[in-house]
Amino acid sequence: MVTVTNVETLLWNKIISLLKSDNWGEAYRYDGFDARVDFDFIILEKEGEEVLFGWDNWIEGEIQCSERSIKTIETLIGKTLKKGKPVSLKPDAVKLYRRMTIR
């Protein structure tokens, strides 16, 4: 898995919309009291592949997925995304949200 960081909020939302338009389904969306205000976490799935989206109002958005999916996203938006260390998508945080995912 590759993580891209510091994705501006508008671009982060645009990427989610673009993938949903390409038949990526929402497997999970955080729905806590602070959802989409202070924090957000979304898992999109398509044909067995996942793209994880984490967002925090302090650090902007993060996206975690395969290198192939990152390249697809970069092609869709016409921009290269910056890889980095996750904050919202640290392994322990992802594990916690996966436990809440009902499949």
N, C-alpha and C positions, 0 to 999 in steps of 0.2 A: 504494500500500500504506500502511496505517495500522499503527502499533505502539502497543500498550497495554503499560504497564510496571507493575512492583511488584504483580503478581498473586500473592496468597498461594498457597503450594504446594498446599494442599487444594483451593482453588478452581480452580487451574490444572489439577490432575488431574481434577476434576469436569467441567470444560469439555471436556477430551479425551474422557472417558467419554460425555458427552452427545452429542457430535458422532459418535462411533463408533456409538452407538445409533441415530443418524439416518443410517446408511449412509455415513459418511465413512470412507474406507479409509486405512490407514497406508501411505503411499508410502515412507517412510524413518523409521528410528529409530536414533539414535546407539547404538552397542553397544561403546564403549570400556571399558576397565577401570574407569573412574570413572562410568559411566552410572548415573543415578538415585541417585548418592551425592553427587557434587560438581557434575555437569553433566548436562544432557539436551537433546536436540534431536529434534524430531519434525515430519514433514510429513504432514498429512492432506489427502486429495484427494476431491473429489466433483464430477462433471459438469464437469471442466476447471478448477475453482476449487481453490485451495490455501489452507490455513491453516498457518502456521509457528509452532511452539512452541519457545521457548528457555527453559531454566531453569538457574539457578546457585544454589548453596547460600548465596551471600552476598547476591544481589540479588533472589531469588525469580523469578517467572515473567514471561515476555513472550510476547505473541501478535502476529503480524503477518499481515494479510490485507486484503481489500477493506473499505471502509467498510460496505458492505452486510452482509458476514459479521460484522463487529463488532456491528452493530445486531442481527443474528440471535442472536448469542451473548448479548448484553445482555438480550434478551427471554427467552431460555432460563433465564438465571440470576436475572432480576429485579433486576439491578444495573447501574449505569453504571460502565464501566471507565475508568481514567485513561490518556490518551494521553501519550506521552513519547518521548524519544530512546532508541533501542535500545542495549543493551550486549551481551547474548548474541546478538542478531539483527542485528548490524552487517552491512553489505553484504559485506565481505570474509569474515566468518565464514560467512554463508549460502552464498556462492559456494564456499567450501571444502567444506562438507557436501554441496552439490548435486553436486560432482564424485564423491562417494562413493556417490551414489544410483544404484542399478541399476534401470533401468526396462525 
